[in-house]
Amino acid sequence: MKQTILKVVAVLLALAVVFPAFAGGAKEPVKQSGPVTIDLWYGAAVTEAGAPPADWFVIQEVKEKLNIDLKVTALPSSPTDQDVKINAAGAGNSLPDLFMVNRPILLKLIDQGLVAEVDSMYAMMPERTKTHYDAASIQHTTVDGKSYGLADPGAVSGNEGVLIRKDWLDKLGLSVPKTTDDFMKVMKAFTYNDPDGNGKNDTYGFGAFLEINALEGGLGRRLEPIMSAFGVSGTWSMDKKTAGLNVLRPEYFEALTYVKAMCDEGVIDPNWLAYKKDDFRAAWKQGRFGIMREQNAAFAAQNNYKPFDDNFPNGEWIVIDPPVGPKGYSAVGPRDQGYRIYAVSQKAADAGKLPAIASLLEWMATDGFYKLGWGVEGVNFVLDADGIPVVDGIAKENQWSEGNNITLTQLRNMVFVNSDIELAARYPTYVCSNSGKTMSALTVLREMQAKDWVICTGGGAMPTPNADLKRFWEQGVLEFLTGKRSLTKANWDAWVAEFKAMGGEDWNNAGLEYAKANALLY
């Protein structure tokens, strides 16, 4: 990854010498000497809405400002049909100039020599590179040290975090915990020292429920900050040094030992094994526990936070760093960032189109951002005082999200990167009616994303176990935590051996093979 970043920096410096405009981060794209046709196959934002109109203002502006004749074609809505279309075009050496593609198909096209290296393009589009691509996204499309695709972030990731009742800490004179030892001390105090001051023994240190998925197996998402403190974040390790199922690593036993201590000490809400998601969320709003991992909007969106604010107007949750374990590990959990990849055909590169494609993408990220995202300012939207697109004063039939106007923004996935401008409408700032506190789920999101995570790109798509093996794993760890099995090293080793014999070793090997074939290890 470091070599890739250094290579991009070197290209930037070289271009700064040859083209001084790049040194100042100029937003104006370089005009081409003649018309350049660019065929673009895009993934539609709303597949059922249809293609942009024939007189789409974007086509006109791109031709006038960039000297580009843009031809756009929507890919099929079905991922399978998308793959068929792209594979067929590859087989006939008729791939378009620029096209959306998933990673497995991209890797095949790379092997066939049908897609171009795009390392030089990052320097040609400085603003887009700054706002759309980072080391992780470049690494996602890098094979043998060369980047073959432009990867934009997909759905919002890193939108959960560790929260703690600061008012409880203040009441008990405690500092924000940092290590696993600190967390245990605070959890005990929250459980036994009456942090809410009601004179009742009705609070617990930690709250959770079983939320198990492919990325976060075993004990699931809510316990990930604890598991991560011992270096076993998520179902899979994607690190080349430790790659494979985390349950097979010795650190998994250490993590279980800590969780078992939480159970034995009574500091975890004893209902955690019975809770469903709604029960868990009702419990923290009722003041039942003081530490949890929660999602930003489930915590801070106005309707979700209101019951807590009504019950505890002086209550306060804050986002904190996940615990640091005895060997220095710390993470909220695994982070599987999805990406939308656009590739450039080798045929387009051979025709000298890379600069024109870079100019198009740079325009999309700058002058074209609002146009592709919301339509024409003053016609389909207006900007509020904070630069957020709104429809105040816009006739309903002209609003960007209404009727045929949806076709005007079918390419918005090529400019959206989950920026504050995009998310502000989804996560508005508000004032709590009871306590008067100002809250924003967007602010909370950014705080959560800034914490330590274990990058596990592609982890959610790894091979899954059969039903019997999955049940054996999930039931087994709970039997150790609840005392049905004694959690000793010998008993754990015997369980791991049985897990392997039941198919765990084959599952591990299949996962490693898949990860290597899809270049997911880092």
N, C-alpha and C positions, 0 to 999 in steps of 0.2 A: 504494500500500500504506500509506503514511504517513497519507494522508487517512482511510483506512478505520480504522486504529488510533485516530486522534484522535477519529473519530466514535464509536467504541465507548467510549472514555474519557469523552467528553462525556455519553453516555447513562448511564454508571455514576454520574457525579457528579450528574446530574439526579435519578436514582433515589435516591441517598443523601440528597438533600434531602427528597424526598417520602416515602420509606420508609427511615427511619434504620437498619432492620435490615440493609439491603444494605451499609451503610458498614462494618459489622463482619464482613462475609463470612459471615453466618448460614447454617447448613446446612439449617435447617428451612424447607421450602417453604411458601409462602403457601397456606392452605386456600381453596378456592373456596366460594361461598355455597350452591351447589347441585350436584347430580351433573352431571358433564360426561362425555359419551361421547367417547372417542377411539378412532378406528379406525386401527390400525397395521398396515402391511404391512412385514414384516421379512425380512431375508436370514438364513436358518437357518444356525446354526453347523455342523450335521451334517444335511444335507438328507435323507439316507436314514433318519434316526431317527424322524421324525414330529413332530407338533405337541405342545406342552405339554399336560398332562392338563386335563380340564374343571375339576377342582378345584384347579388350580395355585395354590399359596400366594401367588404374586406378584399374581395378579388380586385375591385377597382383601385383601392388605395395601395395595395401591394404592387400593382402594375405601375401606378403613377410614381410612387415613392422609391420602390426597390427595383423597378424594371424587371419584375418577375411575372411571368404568366403562370399563375397558380391553378392547377387542376386538382380538385379534391374528390375523393371517392370514399364512402363509408365502408368500413369492414363489416362483415356480417355480425349480428348481435350475439350469436352463439360462439363461445370460445373455440369449440370444436370446428365449426364452420370457418372461423378465422384461420385456424391452423391449416385447414384443407386449402383455402384460397392462397395462402402464402406459400405453402409447400408446392402447390401446382405452379405458381409463378416462378418459384425457384427452379423447379425442374425444367421449365421452359426458358430459363434465363431471361425472364421478363418481369423481374421485380421492379416496383416503382422506385422513384428516386429516394423518397422518404416514407417510412411506413412503421406503424405500431406492430410490435411483435412480442410474444412472451419469451421468457428466458430459455426454456428448453429448445424451442424452435430456433432462436437466435444462435445457440451453440451449434446446432446442426448446420445452419447456413454459414457460420464461421468455418467449420470443417470443410465445407464445400467451396470456400473462397468466394462466396456471393455477396458478402457484406464488407464494407470498408472500415478501416481504422478511422477513428474520429478524434484522436488525441489533439490534432492540430486545430480542431474546431473550437475547443474550449477557449482558446485565446482570441479567436475571431469574434466571440460573442461575450464580452466581459460582464455585462450586466446580467445576462441569463445565467452564465456560469456562477456568478456570485449568489444568485437567488434560487437557482434550481438544482445545482449539483454540488456535492461535497465529496470528501474522500470515500465515504461509504458507498455513495451512488456510483462513483467512478469505478470503485472496486467491483461493484455488482456486474459491470459489463466488461471487466478486464480479464483477458485470457493471455497467458504467457507474456504479461507485462504490457499488453496493448489493449486500449479501450475500443470496443466495437459497437457501442450503443450509447444513447443519451437517455439516462434513467431519471425520470421525475418521480418524486414521492407520490404514492397513491393515498390510501386512507390514512387518517390521523393515527399515528402510533405514539407510544410512550405517554399515553393519556391516563395513566394511573400513578399513584404514589403512596408513600407512607405518611399518614396523618396522625397527629397526637393532640390530645386536649391540653392546650397551653394553660387554660384556666385551672385545670387540675394540677399541673406542674407548679403554677404559682401558689395555689392554695397549700401545697405540701412543701414548698420551698425547694423544689427540685429543678435541676438543669435539664436541658434537652439531652436525652441519652445519645451516645455515639457508638459504643461497642455493644456486643451481645451481652456482656456482663452488665453494662449500664442499663440495657433494655430490661434485663431480668429484674434488676433492682427497682426500676420504675414500675414495671408490671406488678410486682409484689406490693408496692406502695399504693398503686391504683386499686388493687384488690382488697387490701386489708386496712388501709389508713383513712377510709371514708373521705375520698377526694371531693365529693359533691356536698359534703357537710350536712347530709340529711339524717345522720345518726343511724343509718341502716346498713346492713351488710349486703349491698345489692349492686356492687360494681365489680368490674374485672379489668385486668390489664390489657388484654388483647381480644379482638373479635374477628371471627372468620366464618366461612362456610365452605363446603366442598364445591369448587368451581373448576372442574377438570376438563381439559381440552387437549388437542394433539400437541400443542406447543408447551403446555404446562401440565404434564401428567402427574401421577402419583397423588400428592396432596392438593394439587391445583393452584390456581392463581393467587389466592389470598395468603398462602403461606410462602410464596416465592421470596419475599424479602429475607425470611429466615433461612430458607434453603440456600439462597444466593450468598449469604454471609459465610457459608462453608464451601463455596465454589461449585455448587451443583445447581445452577440456575436453569430451570426448564427441563424438558424431557431429554434433549440432546445437547451435547457440547459440540460446537462447530469449530472449535479451536483445533488446529492440526495436531497440537501436542497432546490433547486429551480427548480427541474426537470419539464419539460414540454415545451410548446411553449413559446418562449420569447415574442411574440406579446401580450400575455395575462398578462405579468408582468408590474407593474406600471413604471418600468425603461424605458420601450419602449417609453412611452409618453415623458419622459425626453429627450431621444435620438432624437426623431422626432422634438422636440422643438428646439434643437440645429441645426439640419439640416435645419429646417425652417428658423432659423436665418441666416444661410449661404446663403440661397436663397434670403431672404429679404435684406440682406446687399450687395447682388450682388457679393459675393466673390467666388462663384462657377461658372465655365464656364457655361453660360446659355444654351449652346448647349448640355448639358449632357443628357438631356432626348431624344434627337434626335440622338446622336452619336451611331454608331455601333463600334465594336472593332477596326476595321481599322481606322475609323475616329478619335477615341480617341488616337490611337498611332501616327497617323499623326499629331495630334494637339500638343502633347508634344514635338515632334521632330521639330515642327515649332515655339516652344517657347511660346505657348499660355497660359500655367499655370505653377505654381511653386511647387505644392504639389500633390502627387498622390500615389495610391497603384498600383504597377505593378509587373509583374512576372520577375524572374531573367534573363532568356534568352531573353524574349521580350524586355527587357531594354538593357542588356549588351552584348548579342551575337554580333559578328562583323558586320554582315549585318544589324542587327536591330539598332545598335548604330550609324552606319556610317552617316545616314542623319542628325542626331543631331550634330555630330562632324563636318560635313561639314558646317552646318548652324551656329553653335556657337562653334568655336574652343576654345574659352575661357570659355565656359559654363561648369558647373560641377554639377552633381547630386550626392547626398550622401544618404545612407540608414540611417534612424534615428529611434528612438524609437517611437512607436505609442503614441498618446496623452493620458495623464492621466486625467480621469474625476473627477468630484467633490467628489466622494466617493472612489477614489483611484483605480478604475478599469482601466486597460490598456491592450490591446492586438491587434495584427495585425488582428485577426479574429479567427474563429474556425479552429482547425487543426484535420482533420480526417486521421490519419495514417493507411494505409492498411497494413495488415500483411500476410505473408505466414506461416502457422502453420504446424509443423510436430509433430505428436503424437506417443507415444510408446504404443503398446498394453499391456494390463495387463498380457497376456499370456507370452510375451517376458520378462516382469519384473519378473514374477514368475519363469521363466527359468534362472534367474540370468544374463540376457543380458544387463542390464543398463550400467555397466562399459564398455563393448565392444562398445555399441552404442555411448557412450560418447567419447571413443577413436576415433571412426570413424569421428564423427562430429568435434572433436578437430583437427584431421588431415586435414579435409576439410578446416578449417579456417586458417591453418598454412602452412604446406608443400604442401597440395593439392590445395591451393588457386589458383595459376596460372594455375595448371594442369586442374582443373575443369572449370576454367574461359576461358582459351585460348588455351589449348592443351600442346604440348611439346615445351619447350623453345629451340630455335635454329632450330626447325623443322616447327612449326606452327606460331611462333612469336619470337621476341627478345625484350629485355627491353632497353628503351632509358636511358639517363643519370639520369632521374628522377624516374626510376623504372616503367615507363608506358609501357604496352605492345604495340608494334607496329609491322608492317610487313615489315619494311625496309630490303631489301635484301632477303626476303623470296619469293621463286617462287610462282606465283599466285595459282597454283594447290595445294600448301601445306598450304596456309594461312588459319588460323583458321575459318574464316567466309565464306570460299568458298566450294561449292559443298558438298561432303560427309563428309568433315571435320566438318561440323556443328554438326554431331552426336557425336563428341568427347566432346562437351561442353553442352550436354543436361541437365546436373545437375548443371549448373552454377547458377541457382536461389537458390541453397542451400548454396552458398558461397558469392553471391553478396549482399551488404548491402548499396549501394549508397555511397561507400567510394570515397575519392579523386582519388585513382588509377583508379577506374571504370569510374568516371565522367570526368576525365581530357580530354579524347578523344572527349567527347561530348561538353565540354566547354573549348576549348583551350585558353591560354593566347595569346594576340596579341597587337600590337602597332597601334594606330590610325594613319591613313595616313595623316590627316590634322593637328591635335593638337599635335601628338606625345605622347599622353597619353598611358600608359599601362593599358589594361583592361582585366578582366576575369569574365565571367559569373559564374564561380565556386566560386570565392572569394565573389562575390555578394550573391550567394546562401547561403554560410555559414554565412554571416552577417545577412541575412534575417531569417535564421533558428534560430539564436541565440537570436532573439527578443522574447518578451512575446507573447504566443499564448494561446488560451483556448482549452484544449484537448477535442475533441469531437469524439472520436473513435467510428465508427459505425453510426455517425450522417447522413452520406450521404445515408444510407440504411434504414432510418426510414420511416414509412408510409407517403405517400404523400396525399395532399388534392385532392378532385375532381376538375374538371376544373372550375366549377362555384365558388367554395370557393376560389380557387387560384386567380381567376380573381378579386373577391371581395376584397381580401387582397391587391393585388398589385395595383389595381386602387384606392383603398381607401386611402392608405398612400400617393399616389401621389396627390390625390385631396386635402389632408390637406397641402401638401408642396406647391402646386401651388395656394392655396387660394380659390379653388372651395368650400372647406369646411373650416370653421373657426376652427383653432386648439386651442380649449379651452378644459379644463379638462372635462367639462360636455359633449361636443360634442364627445370627444374621448371615454368616458365611454359608451355613447350611441352606438357608432360604434362598440365597443368591444362586447356589448350585442347582437347586430345584427349579428356580426361575429360568436359568439357562437351559436346563434339560427340557423344560416345557416348550421351548421355542424362543426364549429370550436371546440366546446367542445367535440364532438364525436371524432374528429381528435386528439385532445390533449389526450383524454383517451386511444385511440388506440395506440398512440405513447408511452405513459407511460407503457402500458401493454407489448408492443413489447420490450421496453428497459429493463424492469424487467425480462422478459422471456429469454432475451439474455444476461443478466448480463452486460449491457452497462453503467449503472449508477455507478458513483464513489463517 
